[in-house]
Amino acid sequence: MTDPRRPGNQPPSSADPKRDQQPVSRSPATAHDAAKPLSPALDTTFKIGLVLKGLDGILEVIGGILLLFLSPNAIGHLVRMLTAHELSEDPHDLIARYLLHTTAHLSHGTTLFGAIYLLSHGIAKIVLVALVLRDKLWAYPWLIALLLAFIAYQLYRITAVHFSAGLTLLTIFDVFLVWLTWREYRAKRAHQHQARTAVAAPSPAGHRPAQPQPGRRTGG
């Protein structure tokens, strides 16, 4: 009988646990770690804001088409018809008086410029909002850039031309929408980055999937 305590009869030692453990790749704390998805309430607010911007774009396109096909006199007549009832009740109504004052000084050049302005901005809003709602990641920065351009123009109008409470509220809404769009963009980009990293990660060493040998049936 062989002595079981001899070295030659000892069972083979198990592999070094430190050697078997695969190093876990941990990416350093980056901006992706801080990018968290929006809460349900903010996500709903974000989508509602996008829909409102899309509706605003539709109204701008309609206004641009009207400016293209209506003469300044026809526009002035239409505005007088729409504001007649309001002015009969309140002759000092600010909005109605502002519309009448604006349309009274229209010319073909100003209507053409207004039509181009409204059509270009309205179409850009509709297209970008539709792409963002369809989760097209590349459209997010373009929407942010468009909103920032609107904010800059609106701030110029408020500070240098004429203060308007309505335009100020619209600017605050646009700033809030830019913040929501940026947060949503960061969260979706981080999620996409993690998905690509998981797909590209190599399988642990020694655990390759078995390849069927040629000429052999794998089962069934």
C-alpha positions, -999 to +999 in steps of 0.1 A: +000+000+000+012+034-007+013+060+019-015+085+013+007+112+029+033+109+002+036+140-021+031+118-052-003+106-040-017+140-030-045+153-052-035+180-076-037+214-060-065+236-072-056+265-094-047+297-077-079+316-070-062+349-077-051+335-110-086+323-119-102+356-110-106+378-140-099+415-135-131+434-135-128+464-158-140+494-139-142+526-159-132+557-140-159+580-127-169+599-158-198+620-169-216+588-178-218+578-141-236+610-133-260+608-162-292+594-147-324+591-166-351+616-159-377+608-133-412+599-146-425+634-137-396+651-155-398+627-185-435+635-189-428+672-186-400+668-212-424+651-237-452+677-231-427+705-237-416+688-270-452+685-281-459+722-273-428+731-293-440+710-322-475+727-320-457+760-319-438+750-351-471+741-368-486+774-360-455+792-373-458+773-406-494+782-409-486+818-402-458+818-427-481+803-454-507+830-447-480+857-450-469+843-484-503+842-500-521+872-483-514+908-492-507+933-464-542+948-469-558+914-466-539+907-435-549+940-420-585+934-429-584+899-413-569+912-381-595+940-379-623+914-382-607+891-355-602+919-330-634+939-336-654+919-310-626+922-284-622+959-289-659+965-287-658+950-251-625+965-241-612+994-264-579+993-245-571+956-250-533+955-253-530+925-276-557+936-300-543+971-302-508+957-307-520+935-336-538+964-353-507+986-349-484+960-363-505+951-393-511+987-402-474+991-410-470+960-431-454+960-465-446+934-491-410+932-479-419+927-442-445+901-450-420+882-472-394+883-445-419+873-419-430+843-440-395+831-445-387+835-408-418+817-397-416+789-422-379+782-416-382+782-378-415+763-378-402+735-401-370+732-381-390+728-349-413+702-363-385+681-378-363+682-347-391+676-323-403+646-343-368+631-344-362+636-307-395+620-299-384+590-320-352+588-299-328+599-326-298+606-305-280+629-330-310+652-331-307+662-294-277+685-299-294+702-329-326+708-309-305+723-281-286+746-305-319+757-321-335+765-287-303+784-276-306+805-308-342+813-299-332+822-264-305+845-275-328+863-299-356+865-273-332+880-247-321+906-273-357+915-279-365+917-242-334+938-232-327+959-263-360+963-281-390+961-259-397+942-227-425+917-230-438+895-201-450+869-226-417+867-243-400+865-209-421+835-199-414+819-233-377+823-227-379+808-193-398+778-207-371+774-235-343+774-209-361+748-189-366+727-220-329+730-229-320+717-195-344+687-198-332+679-233-295+680-222-302+657-193-322+633-214-294+633-241-267+625-215-288+597-200-295+581-234-259+585-245-246+568-213-271+540-218-260+535-254-223+536-243-229+509-216-248+487-241-219+489-266-194+482-239-213+451-228-215+438-263-178+444-270-165+430-237-145+398-243-157+365-227-137+352-197-106+332-206-111+295-207-149+298-213-151+299-250-183+284-264-178+248-277-175+247-315-191+216-332-165+192-347-168+187-384-185+154-393-202+151-359-237+158-350-242+180-319-275+163-310-310+155-320 
